[in-house]
Amino acid sequence: MVTNGGGVWLSGDGEMVSVILAQSVITARHGGFMVTIKWLMKEIDGLCLRFDMGGFRFSKGFLERVGVVKGSVLGDGRLTSAWYDVWSNIGRITEFVTIRSIFQAGLKNMDSVHDIIDNGVWKWPQSWYIDFPILQQLQVPPLSNSKDVILWKDIDGGVKEFTVSLAWNTLRPRATKVPWYRVVWFEHCIPRHAFLLWLLMGENLKTQDKLKDWERNASLSNSFVCALCKSQIDSHDHLFYNCVFSSQLCLMVSTLLEWPSWNNSWRDIRDSLVPYTSRRIVRVVVTKLAYAAMTYFIWQERNNRFFKGKSRTVNQVFEVIYSTVRMKILSLKFKDSSHLRVMKDTWKIP
């Protein structure tokens, strides 16, 4: 998930989900097969299913901390956990009935409310009323043919019918909104370009100035040099765009865009775009696409030279940027304007 705080977030129960997923990934890595998105999503789905009907027992403190499910309005009782959901006036049954007692009574951990009622009578043993006197207050609810309705307590404390968007808004992490998020993430962005640009914004690319601290062999560490210009060790500031190669490319792109405020600093370029990011005019959209594409293909060229021994000239990389952005523009629709006509001439759009 992408947040306007400039982050990507994948989470659930911070103490439990993260540990289980990490264990799964480590097991997969050691098992010798590649961890794919499809496999990971399957693992997450399975994990969520185990949470859904009580495969894991949430603590009351955790449930209160994140807001989570406020309760259920019973219909046929099939979607509501008998033990873990709040569907009665006495709260969750597992707050006073132990898991051991549930199994000893021949009931199941994953039983729904529908499963523990038989012809209007509870299926649990009569001894429970002595062991757990609070159950005497619990009347058998009338069930209907309609589906149960899950209630959710939102971030403001209001109780509403559960939706995925409501749950996400309640559980998502919150941080200070960064002013540049619309430079990176916008409706027409190219996802792989946007992701790489997001990494640049956080200075999280694995550049040589970061990697050299992990290199224990001093002779290898001293051999680090920018693959594009061969003049010094590469870093975020050098690659974007103080390197001779990337600065030439930046000049060519900015000239094409007629955006003269660009210089050799990725921060300055970003900041020059921020005031315009809320405007959905064609020039701003195309400029953001070109900025992200330029960043992406500079990093790609750097990696191709390091790992594949292949290199392209500045003009060749510029042509790749031009053709990629042009293909994206062809898929977009804008209202006719003087800006649109100029853009069509610049990018040779019919």
N, C-alpha and C positions, 0 to 999 in steps of 0.2 A: 504493500500500500504506500502510496506517495502522499506525503503531507505538505501543506504549505509552509511548514517549518523547515522545509528543505530536506526532509528525510524519507526513507523507505522503511516501512515497519511491518514485521510479521510477528504476531504475538498471540498469546492466549493467557493461560495462567502462568505468570512469569516464573514461579518457582517450579512448576511441574511440566508444562508443555515444552518449554525451552530445553529442559534436561532430557526429556524423552526423545525429542527430535534430534538433539545433539548426539545422543547415544545411537539413534538410528543411522545418522549420517556417518558416524565413526565406524559403525559395524559394516555399513555398505562400502566405505573406503577400504577397510581392511579386508573385506570379502572379495575385492578385486573387480567390482563392477562400477560403472559410472553412475553417479547420482544425477538423474534427470529431473526436470521440473515435473513431468508427469508422475514419476515415481514418488517425488516428495509430496505432491498434492494428494496422491493416494494414501500416503502415510498420515498426512494431516486429516484427511477425511475419516480414516479409521480411528484416529485418536479422538476426533470430535465425537464420533459415534459412541465410543466408550465413555466419554464424558456425559453424553446426552441423557442416557438412561441410568446413570449411576454406576458405571464401571469404575469410576473414581469417586471417592467421597470428598466433596468440598467441605472445608471447614466453614463454620458460621462467620468467622472473622473475614475470610476471603470473600464470601458472598456479600457481606456488608461493605467491604472495602471497595469493590468494583461496581456496586450498584446492582448488577446482574438481574436475575429474574425476581420480580416482586411476588408473583404468584400465578395461579391459573384459574380461569373461570371454566368449570367443568361442563362438557357437553356429553360425549359418550365415554369419557374417561380414558380413552386409549392412548392419548398423547402425553398424559401427565403421570410422572413417576409417583408411585404410591408412597415412597419413602423419602425422596429427596426434594420434591417440589412442594411449594406452599399452596395448598388448595383448600385448607380448612381453617377454622378459627383457632386451632391450637398450634399452628405452625408446622414445621417439618417433623414428621414422625420419627426420623432418625435422631432427633434431639433428645428423645427419651427412650426409644426402643433400640436395642443394640442389634448389630448385624448378626451376631451369634443367635439371638432369639428369633430373628426372621428365618434363618436357615433351619434352626431346630423345629420350627413350626411347619416346615415343609414348603415354605414360601420362597420366592426367588428375589434376588437383589434387583433385578430389572423389571419386576412386576409394575404394571400400570395400575391406576385406581380401578379400572374396569376388571383387572385380573383378580383383585382381592375381594370382589363382591359376588355373591352367588344367591340369586333370587332375593335380593334385598337384604342379605345378611352378610356380615363380615366373615371372611374365611379364617381369620386368626383364632387361636384357641381362647376359651373362656378364661383360662388362667392369666391371660394378659391383663385382664381388668383388675386383677389383684396385684400383679407385678408392676403394672403401669396404670395407676388409678386415673390418670388424666384422660385415658381412652374412654372413660365413662361419659365424658362430655362430647364425644364425637358421634354424631348421628350419621347413619348411612345416607349419602347424598342421592337425590334422584338423578338418574342419568337419562340422557335424551339421545336422539339420533344425530345431533349436530356435533361438529368437531370442537375439541377443547380450544380455548383462547388463552394464549400465553401473555401474561402482563409483564411489562418491563418498566423499571424505575429509571427515568432519564437523568441526565446530569444535573438538572434543576430540581430533582426530587419528585417530579410529576410521574404518575403511573399511566402508561399507555399500552395499547396493544403492540406486541412485539413485531418489529421489522428489522431486517438486516441493517438498514441505514441507521436506525435508532440505536441499535446495539453498537455499531461501529463508532458513532458519535459519542457514545458514553464511555467506551473502553479505550479509544485511541489516545496515544500520548499527546500531550500538548506542550508546545514550546513557543518561544517568541517567533512571530512571523518574520521571515527574512524578506527584504524588499525585492530580491532578485528572482523569486520563485517563478514568476510568470515569464522571465527570460528563458527559463529552462523548460518548464511544463506549461504547455498551452494546447489548445484544441487540435492544431494542425502539426504538432511536432512529430518528428520521426523518432520513435521510441529509443532505438539504440543510440542515436545521436544525443538525445536528451539525457539518457542515463550516463553517458560518458561525460557530458558537460556538467551534470550534477556532481560527478566524482571530482571534476576539476574545481568546482565551487567550494568543495570541502577540502581541497588539496589532499585527496585520498588516492591518487594514482600512484602506482609503484614506480616512481622515478628513481634514478640512480642515487641521488643524494639521500634517499631513504634506505635503499637496499644496501648501500655500502656499510652501514652500521651493523648489518647482519653478516657481512662477509668476514670470516675469521682469518682468511688468507690475505695478508697485507698486500702482497704483490698483485693479486687479482683486484683488490679494492682500488689500488692506485691506477689500474688499467681502465677504469670506468671513464667513458668519454661519450659525448653526444653522438648518436649515429647519424644525425642530419648535417652537422657542421664540423665535427671532429675537433672542436676547439676547447671544450671543457666538459665537465660532468653535467649531465642533464638534470633539470629540476622543473617544477611547475612554472616558475617565473622564466626560466631559460627557454623551455619548449614553447611557451605561450606568452609573448611572441618575441623574445629577445634573440633567439637563434637566427642566424643569417637566413637559413632556409625558410623558417616559419614567418619571419618578419617580411620577406619578399612576398610570400603567399598572402599574408595579411594585407599588405599594400594593394595587391591585385584585387582581392575581394572587396576591400573598402572602396576602391576606385570604381569597381563595377556597380556597387550599391550606391555610390555617391553619398557616402556617410563619412565626411571628412574628419570627424572627431576621434576616429580610431587611431590608436598609437600602438606601441609595442608592449602594452600591459593588459593582460586578460581582465584584471580588475577594473581598469579604466574603461575598457570596451563594455564590460558588463554594466558598469554604472552609467555609461552614456545611453544604454538602452532602457534602463529602469523607468525613467519618466514616461516612456511611450508604451510600456507593455500592456496597459489597460485599453489601448486603442486598437481596434480590430481592422485597421486599414491595411491595404495590400502591402504597402511599403514596409510597415513594421513587421508583418508576418513573414515576408520574404527575407528581411534582414535577420530575424531570429533564426530562420531555417538555415541561412547561409553561415551565420556565426557558429551554430551547432555543428554543421557539416564540416566547416573548416577545422574546428577543434577535433572532431572525430577522425578525419582523414590525416591530420598531422600525427595523431597518436598511432593510427594504423600504419603510416609510413615508417614511423620510428620502430614499431614492432616488426614490420616486414624486413627491415634492414638488419635488425638484431637476430631474429629467429629463422628467417627464410633466406637471408642473403640476397634479397631482391630490392631494387631501388628504382625510384622514378624521379624525374626532374620536377622542378617547381611548376613548370607549365603543365606537365602531365597530371600532377595532383590537382592543379587548378581546374583542368578539364573534367576531372572526376567530380569535383565539388559542383561545378557548373551543371553537368549533366544530371547529377543526383537531385539538386534543388529544382532544376527545370522539370524533371519527371514528377516531382511532388507538386509543383505549381499546376501542372496539367490536370491534376486530380481535384483541384480546388475551384470553387466558384466565388466570384466577387461581383459586386455591383459595378456597373460601368462608371468610370470616372477618368479624369485626366491622369491620375496616378496609375490606374490600371493600364491605360494605353501606353504610358512610358515603360511600365514593367514588361508588357508584352514585347515591346521593341527590344528591350535590354536582354530578355531571356528567349527571344525568338519564338514567342508563343503565337500560333496562328489565330 
